[in-house]
Amino acid sequence: MYAGLAVTAVLIPAGMGYAVAAGLPPVNGLYATAVPLLVYAVVGPSRILIFGPDSSLAPLIAATVLPLAGTDTARATSLAAALAVLVGVMSIAAGLARFGFLTDLLSIPVRYGYLSGIALVIVLSQLAVMCGVSLTGDNLFEDVGSFVSAIRDGKLNQTSLALGLGALVAIVGLRRYAPKVPAALLAVVTGIAIVTAFDLDGIALVGELPSGWPSFELPDVNGEEIAPLLAGAAGIAVVAMTDTSILSRSLALRGPSTVDANQELVAAGSVNAVSGLFQGFPVSASAARTPVAAASGAKSQLTGVVGAVAVLVVLAWFPGLFRNLPSAVLAAVVISAALSLIQVRALLRLARIRPGELAVSLVALAGIAVFGVIAGIGIAVAVSLLAFVRRAWAPHIAELVRVDDMKGYHDVVRHPEGRRIPGIVLVRFDAPLFFANAEAFQRTILTLTDRRKGVRWIVVTAEPITDIDTTGAQALSDVLDLLEERGIVLAFAELKGHVRDRLALTGIVDRIGTERFYPTIGEAVRAAVNATGADWTDWEERAGG
């Protein structure tokens, strides 16, 4: 119960702030806070995961809903609710179909890039709120242009900016030097006190919230809105599922519990669907509020229930509590959360150890900035998949040799002093053999036979080959044809049983000969040496057997 009350200090300002960042009324942020906490307490597998509005989803919701609703707030609210239902249905379907692996579609470098891009979008949009100006662009660059133009035209509200920047400095400072203090709540209370005491005019205020609890309401959507809502829901679902999966797995590592990605998807989908039916919007597990709950001693979902009840109490009996809350202060709450999404140290680390992955991150970031958040998420997923295919398309391929006083067989590139077996080539292919790299496999085998004179056996050390698809099998068949013409024997060592079974269905195992599939490299080499009469006994002994 103590943890639940501690989390409430973060839930209320964050819920309202992320709603405003999504272009929705603050009260809907509280609806999307209380309802998901109650639902997840019933269906969620994690003990202390806190669901609710999230900074990474706010710009996605805004990018989907606002172009359809325009300035009609009621319409935006209904469309956001429909979006939550669609996200919920997609997540439930993915979980029931056991598509939990979809949560791994965004690699860590790509996550760094798209989260940094989303953070820049959030910071700019909320900075505009602080300044009392509106953004009119369709992407980050156009928004920057409209922001600069508004400032040049003298539309800057200096009082609002001062309140917002003061709140932002206070929140960031307290989180750094007094992390146990509820910085966001303190900023909200101080902002209300300043407006009330000095009777400030000319700044945007949250105003009195509608009294009462969220009610069941079917979202109203027309046929023309289905397609853009589905596109937006797909992007939001990927981000929400990924964030939830990563956070739940991180929590599982800290305790005795385990996590089932598919079960978590069904729970997250249920939370979103019900949120949409009670005037909420898409939500995900919160990487900001969950650690607050854990640090406050949360042991079960009772923490979330207490937090939800506290929010409902505010809605029912204290709706005027935030009447004098400046919108600029809420913007500061959102910006402070968005700043944590920018992974500067992580990007610098990538630049040092994996420049190629830094480029992938920057492509994902540029996709958000140039094409907008919805298209940017699609680009981020595509970049992740292309990066995977690229690595599999050009896998590491090693010719193996023996080295004095070292057991086993080793890459000749790392050990150029190593000794090759006369007439025998050992090659290791470090990837599944499939359509993207089948030609590389074929080319490597033929190049090795051309490079060395008198080759009579080629042994593929196949432990890294976890699968062979139809294209890979065809490439293997073509290699066999060419090797047979040259009188060269092809053998495999350490090929996994299930891969051999699939390969047998193509007839290639029979062509190679079942006796030429060896359980170890050593047995394959001994068979090759015996068949070719290679002088190898002394080197075997010197290499340690």
C-alpha positions in Angstrom: 0.0 0.0 0.0 2.9 2.3 0.8 4.4 1.6 -2.6 1.0 2.2 -4.3 0.8 5.7 -2.7 4.4 6.5 -3.6 3.7 5.5 -7.2 0.5 7.7 -7.2 2.8 10.7 -6.8 4.2 9.9 -10.3 1.0 8.4 -11.9 -1.1 11.5 -11.8 1.2 14.1 -13.3 2.6 11.6 -15.8 -0.8 10.4 -16.9 -2.1 13.9 -17.5 1.2 15.0 -19.2 1.3 12.1 -21.6 -2.3 12.7 -22.5 -1.7 16.3 -23.4 1.4 15.2 -25.3 -0.8 12.9 -27.3 -3.2 15.7 -28.1 -5.9 14.5 -25.7 -7.6 16.0 -22.6 -5.7 15.4 -19.3 -8.6 13.6 -17.7 -8.3 10.8 -20.3 -4.7 10.3 -19.2 -6.1 9.5 -15.7 -8.6 7.1 -17.2 -5.8 5.4 -19.1 -3.9 5.2 -15.8 -6.5 3.8 -13.4 -8.2 1.3 -15.7 -5.0 -0.5 -17.0 -3.7 -0.9 -13.5 -6.9 -2.6 -12.4 -7.0 -4.9 -15.4 -3.3 -5.8 -15.3 -3.7 -6.7 -11.6 -6.2 -9.4 -12.7 -4.6 -10.7 -15.9 -0.9 -9.7 -15.7 1.8 -12.3 -15.1 4.3 -9.9 -13.6 4.2 -9.1 -9.9 5.1 -5.4 -10.1 4.8 -4.2 -13.7 3.1 -0.8 -13.8 1.0 -0.1 -16.9 -0.1 3.2 -18.1 0.4 6.1 -20.5 4.0 6.2 -21.8 6.2 8.9 -23.3 7.3 6.7 -26.2 3.7 6.1 -27.3 2.4 9.7 -26.9 3.8 11.0 -30.3 2.6 7.9 -32.1 -0.9 8.4 -30.8 -0.9 12.1 -31.7 0.5 11.3 -35.2 -2.4 8.9 -35.8 -5.3 10.6 -34.2 -4.8 14.4 -34.7 -4.7 14.3 -38.5 -8.1 12.6 -38.5 -9.7 14.6 -35.7 -8.3 18.1 -36.3 -9.3 20.4 -33.5 -12.2 18.3 -32.4 -11.2 17.1 -28.9 -14.1 14.8 -28.5 -13.4 13.1 -31.8 -9.7 12.7 -30.9 -10.7 11.1 -27.7 -12.9 8.6 -29.5 -10.3 7.8 -32.1 -7.6 7.3 -29.4 -9.9 4.9 -27.7 -10.5 3.0 -30.9 -6.7 2.9 -31.4 -6.3 1.3 -28.0 -8.9 -1.4 -28.8 -7.0 -2.2 -32.1 -3.7 -2.3 -30.3 -5.2 -4.7 -27.8 -6.7 -7.0 -30.4 -3.4 -7.1 -32.3 -1.4 -7.9 -29.1 -3.9 -10.6 -28.0 -3.8 -12.2 -31.4 0.0 -12.1 -31.4 0.1 -13.7 -28.0 -2.4 -16.5 -28.8 -0.5 -17.2 -32.0 2.7 -17.4 -30.0 4.3 -14.6 -31.8 6.2 -13.4 -28.7 9.3 -13.4 -30.8 8.0 -10.3 -32.6 9.0 -8.3 -29.5 12.6 -8.9 -30.7 12.1 -7.1 -34.0 13.7 -4.0 -32.7 17.4 -4.5 -32.0 19.0 -2.5 -29.2 20.8 -0.1 -31.7 17.5 0.5 -33.5 15.7 1.1 -30.2 18.4 3.7 -29.3 17.7 5.4 -32.6 13.9 5.4 -32.7 13.6 6.3 -29.0 16.0 9.2 -29.5 14.0 10.3 -32.5 10.8 10.1 -30.5 12.4 12.0 -27.6 13.3 14.9 -30.0 9.7 15.0 -31.3 8.4 15.1 -27.7 10.8 17.7 -26.5 10.0 20.0 -29.4 6.2 19.6 -29.1 6.3 20.2 -25.4 8.7 23.1 -25.7 6.1 24.6 -28.0 3.5 24.2 -25.2 5.8 25.9 -22.8 6.2 28.8 -25.2 2.5 29.0 -25.9 2.9 28.4 -29.6 1.5 25.8 -32.0 3.4 23.5 -34.4 2.1 22.9 -37.9 4.6 20.6 -39.5 4.3 16.9 -40.5 7.7 15.9 -39.3 10.5 17.1 -37.0 12.1 19.4 -39.5 8.9 21.1 -40.5 8.0 21.5 -36.8 11.3 23.1 -36.1 10.6 25.6 -38.9 7.1 26.4 -37.6 8.4 26.8 -34.1 11.1 29.2 -35.2 8.6 31.2 -37.3 6.2 31.5 -34.3 9.0 32.8 -32.1 10.0 35.3 -34.7 6.4 36.5 -35.0 6.4 37.4 -31.3 4.0 34.7 -30.2 6.3 33.6 -27.3 4.5 33.6 -23.9 7.4 34.5 -21.5 5.4 33.8 -18.3 4.5 30.3 -19.5 8.1 29.6 -20.6 9.5 30.8 -17.3 7.1 28.5 -15.4 7.9 25.6 -17.6 11.7 26.0 -17.6 11.6 26.5 -13.8 9.7 23.3 -13.4 12.0 21.4 -15.7 15.1 22.5 -13.9 13.6 21.6 -10.6 12.5 18.1 -11.8 15.9 17.3 -13.4 17.8 18.6 -10.4 15.7 16.8 -7.8 16.0 13.5 -9.8 19.7 13.9 -9.8 20.4 15.1 -6.3 17.3 13.9 -4.3 16.0 10.9 -6.2 13.6 9.9 -3.4 11.7 13.2 -3.7 8.6 12.9 -6.0 9.9 15.6 -8.3 7.0 15.7 -10.8 4.4 15.9 -8.1 6.3 18.7 -6.3 6.6 20.6 -9.6 2.8 20.3 -10.1 2.0 21.4 -6.6 4.4 24.4 -6.9 3.0 25.4 -10.3 -0.6 25.4 -8.9 0.5 27.4 -5.9 2.3 30.0 -8.0 -0.7 30.5 -10.3 -3.1 30.6 -7.3 -1.0 33.0 -5.3 -0.2 35.5 -8.0 -3.4 35.2 -10.0 -1.4 34.8 -13.3 -3.3 35.6 -16.5 -2.6 34.8 -20.1 -1.2 31.3 -19.6 -2.8 28.0 -20.5 -4.2 26.0 -17.5 -5.4 22.4 -17.3 -8.7 23.6 -15.8 -11.1 21.6 -13.7 -11.4 17.9 -14.7 -14.8 16.3 -15.4 -16.1 14.7 -12.2 -16.6 11.0 -12.0 -15.1 7.7 -13.1 -14.5 6.5 -16.6 -17.6 4.9 -18.1 -18.0 2.1 -20.7 -18.2 3.6 -24.2 -17.8 2.0 -27.6 -15.5 4.1 -29.8 -17.1 5.7 -32.8 -15.2 5.1 -36.0 -16.2 5.5 -39.6 -15.0 3.5 -42.5 -12.5 6.0 -43.9 -10.7 6.1 -40.6 -10.1 2.3 -40.3 -7.0 2.2 -42.5 -5.0 5.0 -40.9 -6.0 3.7 -37.4 -4.8 0.2 -38.3 -1.5 1.5 -39.6 -1.0 3.5 -36.4 -2.1 0.6 -34.2 0.5 -1.7 -35.9 3.3 0.8 -35.1 2.1 1.4 -31.5 1.6 -2.3 -30.9 5.2 -3.1 -31.9 6.6 -0.4 -29.7 4.3 -1.2 -26.7 5.0 -5.0 -27.0 8.7 -4.4 -27.3 8.9 -2.1 -24.3 6.6 -4.4 -22.2 8.6 -7.5 -23.1 12.0 -5.9 -22.3 10.8 -4.5 -19.0 9.1 -7.7 -17.8 12.2 -9.7 -18.7 14.4 -7.3 -16.8 12.2 -7.7 -13.8 12.2 -11.4 -14.1 16.0 -11.4 -14.0 15.9 -9.8 -10.5 13.8 -12.4 -8.9 12.7 -16.0 -8.9 9.9 -15.5 -11.4 10.1 -16.2 -15.1 8.4 -14.4 -18.0 6.4 -15.9 -20.9 6.5 -13.4 -23.8 3.2 -14.7 -25.3 1.4 -14.5 -21.9 2.6 -11.0 -21.5 1.3 -10.1 -25.0 -2.1 -11.4 -24.1 -2.1 -9.4 -20.8 -0.9 -6.2 -22.5 -3.6 -6.7 -25.2 -6.3 -7.1 -22.6 -5.2 -4.0 -20.8 -5.2 -1.9 -24.0 -8.6 -3.2 -25.2 -10.3 -2.5 -21.9 -8.5 0.9 -21.7 -10.1 1.8 -25.0 -13.5 0.7 -23.9 -13.3 3.0 -20.9 -12.3 6.3 -22.6 -8.5 5.6 -22.4 -5.9 5.3 -25.1 -3.0 2.9 -25.9 -0.7 2.2 -22.9 2.4 0.0 -22.2 4.5 -1.0 -19.3 6.2 2.0 -17.8 10.0 2.0 -17.6 9.8 5.1 -15.3 7.0 4.2 -12.9 7.8 0.5 -12.5 11.2 1.2 -10.9 9.5 3.7 -8.6 7.2 0.9 -7.4 10.1 -1.6 -7.0 12.2 0.9 -5.1 9.2 1.7 -2.8 8.9 -2.0 -1.8 6.2 -3.3 -4.2 5.7 -7.1 -4.0 2.5 -7.7 -5.9 -0.1 -6.1 -8.1 -1.7 -4.7 -5.0 0.6 -1.8 -5.6 -1.1 -1.0 -8.9 -4.5 -1.4 -7.4 -3.7 1.1 -4.6 -2.4 3.5 -7.2 -5.6 3.1 -9.4 -7.9 3.6 -6.4 -6.0 6.8 -5.5 -6.4 8.1 -9.0 -10.2 7.3 -8.9 -10.5 9.1 -5.6 -9.1 12.2 -7.2 -11.4 11.9 -10.2 -14.5 11.4 -8.0 -14.0 13.8 -5.2 -11.2 16.2 -6.1 -11.7 17.1 -9.8 -10.9 20.7 -9.2 -7.5 19.9 -7.7 -5.7 20.7 -11.0 -7.8 23.8 -12.0 -4.8 26.1 -11.7 -2.1 23.7 -13.0 -0.2 25.4 -15.8 0.1 23.4 -19.0 3.7 24.5 -19.2 4.4 22.5 -16.0 2.8 19.4 -17.4 5.0 20.0 -20.5 8.1 20.0 -18.2 7.0 16.7 -16.7 6.8 15.2 -20.2 10.1 16.7 -21.4 11.9 15.4 -18.3 10.7 11.9 -19.1 11.6 12.3 -22.8 15.2 13.3 -22.0 15.8 9.9 -20.5 14.9 8.3 -23.8 17.9 9.9 -25.5 20.7 7.4 -25.2 23.7 9.6 -25.7 26.2 7.4 -23.9 24.9 4.3 -25.6 25.3 5.9 -29.0 28.8 7.0 -28.2 29.6 3.5 -27.1 28.3 2.1 -30.3 30.5 4.6 -32.2 33.5 3.2 -30.4 32.8 -0.6 -30.6 30.3 -1.1 -33.5 30.3 1.9 -35.9 28.0 -0.1 -38.2 25.4 -0.5 -35.6 25.6 3.3 -34.8 24.8 3.9 -38.5 21.7 1.7 -38.0 20.7 3.7 -35.0 21.1 7.0 -36.9 19.0 5.6 -39.8 16.2 4.8 -37.4 16.5 8.3 -35.8 16.4 9.9 -39.3 13.3 7.9 -40.2 11.5 9.4 -37.3 12.7 12.9 -38.0 12.1 12.9 -41.8 9.1 10.7 -42.3 7.3 11.2 -38.9 6.8 8.8 -36.0 4.5 6.3 -37.6 6.5 5.8 -40.7 9.6 6.0 -38.7 8.7 3.0 -36.6 8.1 1.0 -39.8 11.6 2.1 -41.0 13.1 1.1 -37.6 11.6 -2.4 -37.9 12.7 -2.7 -41.5 16.3 -1.6 -40.6 16.4 -4.2 -37.8 15.4 -6.9 -40.3 17.7 -5.7 -43.0 20.6 -5.6 -40.5 19.9 -9.2 -39.6 19.7 -10.3 -43.2 22.8 -8.5 -44.1 24.8 -10.3 -41.3 23.4 -13.6 -42.4 24.0 -12.7 -46.1 27.7 -12.3 -45.4 28.5 -14.7 -42.6 32.0 -15.4 -41.3 33.5 -18.3 -43.2 36.7 -19.8 -41.9 39.2 -22.3 -43.3 40.4 -24.3 -40.4 44.0 -25.4 -39.7 46.0 -27.2 -36.9 48.3 -25.2 -34.7 51.3 -26.5 -32.6 50.4 -27.2 -29.0 46.7 -26.2 -29.5 43.9 -28.7 -29.5 41.2 -28.5 -32.1 41.1 -26.7 -35.4 41.4 -23.0 -35.8 40.7 -20.1 -38.2 43.7 -19.7 -40.6 43.1 -15.9 -40.6 43.9 -15.8 -36.8 46.6 -18.5 -37.1 48.4 -18.1 -40.4 51.2 -20.2 -39.0 48.8 -23.2 -38.8 49.3 -26.3 -41.0 46.7 -27.4 -43.6 46.1 -31.1 -44.1 47.5 -32.2 -47.4 44.7 -32.7 -50.0 42.0 -31.9 -47.4 40.1 -28.6 -46.9 38.3 -27.9 -43.6 35.7 -25.1 -43.8 33.4 -23.7 -41.2 30.2 -21.8 -42.3 29.0 -19.6 -39.4 25.3 -19.2 -40.2 22.2 -21.0 -41.3 22.4 -21.9 -45.0 19.5 -20.1 -46.6 18.5 -18.1 -49.6 20.5 -14.9 -48.6 23.8 -16.6 -48.3 23.5 -19.8 -50.4 25.6 -18.2 -53.2 28.3 -17.2 -50.7 28.5 -20.8 -49.5 28.8 -22.1 -53.0 31.4 -19.5 -54.0 33.5 -20.2 -50.9 33.7 -23.9 -51.5 34.7 -23.5 -55.1 37.2 -20.8 -54.3 38.9 -23.0 -51.7 39.2 -25.9 -54.2 40.6 -23.6 -56.8 43.1 -22.0 -54.5 44.7 -25.2 -53.3 46.2 -27.8 -55.6 45.5 -31.5 -55.2 42.3 -31.1 -53.1 40.5 -34.5 -52.7 38.2 -34.0 -49.7 36.3 -31.0 -48.4 34.9 -31.3 -44.9 32.3 -28.8 -43.8 32.4 -28.3 -40.1 28.7 -27.6 -39.8 27.9 -27.1 -36.1 27.0 -23.4 -36.7 24.5 -24.4 -39.5 21.2 -24.4 -37.6 19.0 -24.7 -40.7 19.1 -25.3 -44.5 16.2 -24.0 -46.6 15.3 -25.0 -50.1 17.6 -22.5 -51.7 20.5 -23.6 -49.5 19.8 -27.2 -50.4 19.8 -26.4 -54.1 23.1 -24.6 -53.7 24.5 -27.6 -51.9 23.3 -29.9 -54.8 25.0 -27.6 -57.3 28.2 -27.7 -55.3 28.0 -31.5 -55.3 27.7 -31.6 -59.1 30.8 -29.4 -59.6 32.9 -31.3 -57.0 31.9 -34.7 -58.5 33.2 -33.4 -61.9 36.5 -32.7 -60.2 36.6 -35.9 -58.3 36.4 -34.2 -54.9 34.5 -35.8 -51.9 32.2 -33.7 -49.8 31.7 -34.6 -46.1 30.1 -33.0 -43.1 31.1 -32.9 -39.5 28.9 -32.1 -36.5 25.8 -31.4 -38.5 22.8 -31.1 -36.2 20.4 -34.0 -36.3 17.3 -32.0 -37.2 19.1 -30.2 -40.0 20.3 -33.5 -41.4 16.8 -34.9 -41.3 15.5 -32.0 -43.3 18.3 -32.3 -45.7 17.6 -36.0 -46.1 14.1 -35.1 -47.5 15.8 -33.4 -50.5 17.8 -36.6 -51.4 21.2 -34.8 -50.8 22.1 -37.0 -47.8 21.9 -40.1 -50.0 24.0 -38.4 -52.7 26.7 -37.5 -50.3 26.5 -40.8 -48.5 25.3 -41.3 -44.9 28.7 -42.6 -44.0 30.2 -39.1 -44.7 28.3 -37.4 -42.0 30.6 -37.5 -39.0 29.7 -36.7 -35.3 33.1 -34.9 -34.7 35.7 -33.0 -36.8 38.3 -35.4 -35.6 36.5 -38.5 -37.0 35.9 -36.7 -40.3 39.6 -35.8 -40.5 40.7 -39.4 -39.7 38.4 -40.7 -42.4 39.7 -38.2 -44.9 43.3 -39.0 -44.0 42.7 -42.7 -44.3 41.0 -42.3 -47.7 43.6 -40.0 -49.2 46.7 -41.4 -47.5 47.8 -37.9 -46.4 50.9 -37.7 -44.2 49.4 -36.2 -41.1 50.3 -38.3 -38.1 53.2 -36.2 -36.8 51.2 -33.0 -37.0 48.3 -34.6 -35.1 50.7 -35.4 -32.2 52.3 -32.0 -32.2 48.9 -30.3 -32.1 47.9 -32.2 -29.0 45.9 -35.0 -30.6 
